[in-house]
Amino acid sequence: MNESNKLSKNICVIGAAVIDIIVRVKQLPKSGEDLYGEHVKSMVGGCAYNVQQVMNHFSLENILFAPVGKGPYADMIRSHLKKHNIPIILEDPSLDNGWNMSFVEPGGERTFLSVPGIETVWKDAWFDRIRLHEYDYIYVSGYELEGPSGEVIVNQLRTKKAPHATVVFDPGPRVSYIDQAVLKNVLQLRTIVHGNLNELLALVSGASLEESARKLHLLTNEAVIVTLGNKGCFYFDGHHSNVIPTTSAVPVVDTIGAGDAHTGAFISGIAQGLSVKEACQLGNDISAKVVQQTGGDFARIL
């Protein structure tokens, strides 16, 4: 173990493991159209699972706190996690896990059609299975804060996380569907917001990226990280702001998991004692590897 890992912190990854069905298309179908696509692969995905895979690459202490249900998709996830020696901490037989169809267009842009499952019905009793106060960093995805689950998760964080613990919140593309009270509460938990520009602007509005980030920082008192695609990422840490560019242009095969890869690498960096700037650079480097491959299969890519 290297010196940085000796100093690393304990991390809890809260969110989902789902099945990703990846289909390559020439264009997205219009209403009523019948187009052909190419099935690329079906695999375990989900933001929390993806983020954890990056942390495992850096050999960081972490747990994946994602529900595994009962049904064909849950069976696929359970088998995969066992095969890769990932502990299954949370099982609930009341519902199958969800899945999504990921349409990938030429140029790498992806569009999701999601069918939700057990990962969208969080329960207070589930948190009895972990000691939330023992974790230094806690990742939360916006997907799981939508609907009644949001209030459950945020209330558990408010009452059980350690005062020193930092929450890393990835708003996700459905941030506008999260209840405003839930958003307000999650931003007040020593929360680093890590998302893309559209997600930042859904949380706060400003005349510029800098102004929006500063407004959000006033709510969180923590760093704000904004990914900018092939331009790299922007950060504001309360004192300094900067754009950390990508080191070189890379061919983009698809963007599935690129944001999760950046988030996972960023958390891995700060958990090992890197500065916000250095962690952003690490995020750029890891996500650049992911976009050059199909489907965000992190275990194979990293």
DABEL-V969891 format. One record per residue. N is the residue number from 1. PHI is phi in whole degrees, 0 to 359 (999 if undefined). OMEGA is omega in whole degrees, 0 to 359 (none if undefined). Layout:
BEGIN
((N,PHI,OMEGA) (N,PHI,OMEGA))
END
This chain:
BEGIN
((1,999,181) (2,280,186) (3,297,181) (4,295,179) (5,292,176) (6,297,182) (7,265,188) (8,289,186) (9,253,179) (10,274,190) (11,232,174) (12,247,181) (13,252,182) (14,259,178) (15,163,192) (16,231,162) (17,241,182) (18,226,175) (19,261,175) (20,261,173) (21,253,190) (22,257,182) (23,233,177) (24,270,181) (25,230,176) (26,286,177) (27,199,177) (28,288,179) (29,290,171) (30,273,179) (31,304,179) (32,89,180) (33,281,176) (34,229,183) (35,247,174) (36,270,173) (37,222,178) (38,248,177) (39,290,182) (40,272,179) (41,189,169) (42,239,189) (43,204,175) (44,284,177) (45,217,186) (46,102,186) (47,303,182) (48,297,179) (49,300,180) (50,298,179) (51,300,181) (52,295,179) (53,299,178) (54,293,178) (55,299,178) (56,297,177) (57,301,180) (58,267,177) (59,58,180) (60,269,176) (61,291,181) (62,202,170) (63,232,173) (64,263,181) (65,258,183) (66,227,184) (67,288,172) (68,242,187) (69,264,181) (70,226,181) (71,148,185) (72,296,180) (73,286,176) (74,299,179) (75,297,178) (76,296,180) (77,293,181) (78,300,180) (79,298,181) (80,295,181) (81,297,179) (82,294,180) (83,300,183) (84,259,175) (85,57,175) (86,262,184) (87,302,175) (88,264,186) (89,269,189) (90,233,175) (91,239,179) (92,214,186) (93,278,186) (94,283,185) (95,197,176) (96,285,173) (97,285,180) (98,278,178) (99,211,176) (100,217,173) (101,263,181) (102,253,179) (103,269,181) (104,248,180) (105,266,173) (106,305,185) (107,102,172) (108,99,180) (109,296,181) (110,239,177) (111,231,184) (112,255,164) (113,240,187) (114,255,173) (115,245,188) (116,289,179) (117,218,186) (118,302,183) (119,290,181) (120,251,183) (121,233,184) (122,294,184) (123,232,179) (124,303,184) (125,298,180) (126,300,185) (127,286,173) (128,290,184) (129,271,177) (130,226,175) (131,255,188) (132,299,183) (133,288,183) (134,273,187) (135,260,181) (136,273,177) (137,231,180) (138,230,177) (139,271,176) (140,224,178) (141,263,178) (142,299,178) (143,304,183) (144,277,179) (145,267,179) (146,282,178) (147,74,183) (148,301,180) (149,300,182) (150,301,180) (151,295,179) (152,298,184) (153,294,183) (154,294,178) (155,296,177) (156,295,177) (157,296,181) (158,298,187) (159,263,189) (160,240,181) (161,285,178) (162,292,181) (163,303,183) (164,278,187) (165,290,179) (166,254,173) (167,266,172) (168,249,187) (169,253,174) (170,259,187) (171,300,180) (172,78,185) (173,289,179) (174,256,183) (175,301,182) (176,292,178) (177,269,180) (178,279,179) (179,303,183) (180,298,179) (181,294,177) (182,295,178) (183,300,180) (184,302,182) (185,289,182) (186,291,180) (187,283,183) (188,253,185) (189,247,190) (190,59,193) (191,252,168) (192,274,176) (193,266,180) (194,230,182) (195,204,178) (196,268,187) (197,296,179) (198,299,180) (199,291,176) (200,300,183) (201,290,174) (202,286,179) (203,272,180) (204,217,177) (205,242,178) (206,210,182) (207,287,181) (208,209,175) (209,302,180) (210,301,182) (211,296,180) (212,297,179) (213,296,179) (214,294,177) (215,297,180) (216,292,178) (217,298,177) (218,297,179) (219,275,188) (220,253,188) (221,60,177) (222,227,183) (223,295,175) (224,240,181) (225,242,182) (226,233,178) (227,281,187) (228,233,179) (229,64,183) (230,288,176) (231,271,180) (232,103,177) (233,209,180) (234,249,173) (235,222,169) (236,224,185) (237,254,182) (238,98,178) (239,235,184) (240,234,174) (241,225,181) (242,191,169) (243,260,177) (244,263,185) (245,285,171) (246,293,185) (247,286,179) (248,198,177) (249,288,179) (250,232,176) (251,290,182) (252,262,176) (253,273,168) (254,202,187) (255,258,179) (256,298,177) (257,83,183) (258,296,179) (259,295,178) (260,297,179) (261,299,180) (262,295,180) (263,298,181) (264,299,179) (265,290,178) (266,299,179) (267,298,179) (268,300,180) (269,294,182) (270,291,178) (271,291,178) (272,261,174) (273,96,176) (274,288,173) (275,288,177) (276,301,180) (277,299,181) (278,294,179) (279,292,175) (280,296,178) (281,296,177) (282,298,177) (283,300,177) (284,302,184) (285,295,182) (286,289,180) (287,293,177) (288,296,176) (289,291,186) (290,292,184) (291,290,179) (292,274,182) (293,238,179) (294,266,166) (295,88,176) (296,63,178) (297,279,191) (298,297,182) (299,299,179) (300,274,187) (301,281,190) (302,277,none))
END
